[in-house]
Amino acid sequence: MKKYIFLFMFCLLVGQMLGYKDIRHKELERSLQTALQGDVHNVNIASLTDFQWDKAYVFPPYTPLEVMRDELGVQSYKDWSGLGFRDDINLLVFLHGDQIVHYAEMNIKDGHFVQNEELSFMPSHATLTVQRF
């Protein structure tokens, strides 16, 4: 009986690992950091992405999970970065259709994205202003 339980647990673990997709885009994070060096105050996010997306969101530090879910329209969204408890990053979340395809963390030492009341933007309007403190 123990053998069957072990086999079942092993199959569950392998199944989860095969279904796991790391959607954090670390290359985009490095590109953003490089683009924001020096005296740069605007950055076109679309020019730095190498994947398809229709809409993106910028979430500032301490954004609650419920706010992110409401904005994204994805109730199953998990706060992978722990943004609700962090003050050191801005979070960029990219959607293609109604699916989250990637996210990137931007260290606030590199700047804050300045936006009006809108948290979202599209590839055609993806030039964002960066404010440094």
C-alpha positions as CSV (number, residue, x, y, z in Angstrom):
1,M,0.0,0.0,0.0
2,K,2.8,2.4,0.8
3,K,4.3,1.7,-2.6
4,Y,1.1,2.9,-4.3
5,I,0.9,6.0,-2.1
6,F,4.5,6.9,-2.9
7,L,3.9,6.3,-6.7
8,F,0.7,8.5,-6.6
9,M,2.6,11.3,-4.8
10,F,5.5,11.0,-7.2
11,C,3.1,11.3,-10.2
12,L,1.4,14.4,-8.7
13,L,4.8,16.0,-8.1
14,V,6.0,15.3,-11.7
15,G,2.7,16.5,-13.1
16,Q,3.0,19.8,-11.2
17,M,6.6,20.3,-12.3
18,L,5.6,19.7,-16.0
19,G,2.8,22.1,-15.7
20,Y,4.9,24.8,-14.0
21,K,5.8,27.8,-16.2
22,D,8.1,30.5,-14.9
23,I,6.6,33.7,-16.2
24,R,9.0,36.1,-14.5
25,H,10.9,37.7,-17.4
26,K,14.4,38.4,-15.9
27,E,15.8,39.4,-19.3
28,L,13.2,42.2,-19.5
29,E,14.2,43.2,-16.0
30,R,17.8,43.5,-17.0
31,S,16.8,45.4,-20.2
32,L,14.8,47.9,-18.1
33,Q,17.6,48.4,-15.7
34,T,20.0,49.1,-18.6
35,A,17.6,51.4,-20.4
36,L,17.1,53.5,-17.2
37,Q,20.7,54.1,-16.6
38,G,22.0,57.7,-16.9
39,D,19.7,60.6,-17.5
40,V,16.8,58.7,-19.1
41,H,13.3,59.8,-18.1
42,N,11.2,57.9,-20.6
43,V,11.2,54.3,-21.7
44,N,9.2,52.5,-24.3
45,I,8.3,49.1,-22.8
46,A,7.2,47.7,-26.1
47,S,10.6,48.1,-27.6
48,L,12.1,46.0,-24.7
49,T,9.7,43.1,-25.0
50,D,10.3,39.9,-27.1
51,F,6.8,38.4,-26.6
52,Q,3.2,39.0,-27.6
53,W,1.1,41.1,-25.3
54,D,-2.0,43.2,-25.6
55,K,-2.1,45.1,-22.3
56,A,0.3,45.6,-19.4
57,Y,-0.1,46.9,-15.9
58,V,2.2,48.8,-13.5
59,F,1.6,48.1,-9.9
60,P,3.4,50.3,-7.3
61,P,4.8,49.0,-4.0
62,Y,2.3,47.7,-1.4
63,T,-0.4,47.1,-4.0
64,P,-2.9,44.7,-2.3
65,L,-3.5,41.3,-4.1
66,E,-7.3,42.1,-4.4
67,V,-6.5,45.3,-6.3
68,M,-4.2,43.5,-8.7
69,R,-6.8,40.8,-9.3
70,D,-9.5,43.4,-9.9
71,E,-7.4,45.4,-12.3
72,L,-6.1,42.3,-14.2
73,G,-9.5,40.6,-14.3
74,V,-7.8,37.4,-13.3
75,Q,-9.1,36.1,-10.0
76,S,-6.6,33.2,-10.0
77,Y,-3.7,35.7,-10.0
78,K,-1.1,34.8,-7.4
79,D,1.2,37.6,-6.1
80,W,4.4,35.8,-7.0
81,S,6.6,38.7,-6.0
82,G,4.9,39.4,-2.7
83,L,4.2,43.1,-3.8
84,G,1.5,43.6,-1.2
85,F,4.3,43.5,1.4
86,R,7.2,45.1,-0.5
87,D,8.3,48.6,-0.9
88,D,11.4,47.9,-3.1
89,I,9.8,47.1,-6.5
90,N,7.3,48.2,-9.0
91,L,5.6,45.2,-10.8
92,L,4.9,45.0,-14.5
93,V,2.3,42.4,-15.5
94,F,1.7,41.6,-19.2
95,L,-1.4,40.0,-20.6
96,H,-2.1,38.4,-24.0
97,G,-5.9,38.1,-24.3
98,D,-7.0,37.2,-20.8
99,Q,-3.9,35.2,-19.8
100,I,-0.9,36.6,-17.9
101,V,2.1,35.8,-20.0
102,H,5.0,37.5,-18.1
103,Y,5.8,39.8,-15.2
104,A,8.8,41.8,-14.4
105,E,10.0,43.4,-11.2
106,M,11.6,46.8,-11.4
107,N,13.7,48.0,-8.4
108,I,12.6,51.4,-7.2
109,K,16.2,52.4,-7.0
110,D,16.0,52.6,-10.8
111,G,12.9,54.8,-10.6
112,H,9.1,54.8,-10.3
113,F,6.8,54.8,-13.3
114,V,4.8,58.0,-13.3
115,Q,1.2,57.4,-14.4
116,N,-2.1,59.1,-14.2
117,E,-4.8,57.2,-12.5
118,E,-4.6,54.4,-15.0
119,L,-2.5,51.4,-14.1
120,S,-2.6,49.9,-17.6
121,F,-1.1,50.6,-21.0
122,M,-1.0,49.0,-24.4
123,P,1.9,48.3,-26.8
124,S,0.9,51.3,-29.0
125,H,1.2,53.6,-25.9
126,A,4.0,52.0,-24.0
127,T,6.3,54.9,-23.4
128,L,6.3,55.5,-19.7
129,T,7.9,58.3,-17.7
130,V,10.3,57.4,-14.9
131,Q,10.7,59.5,-11.8
132,R,13.8,59.2,-9.6
133,F,14.0,60.2,-6.0
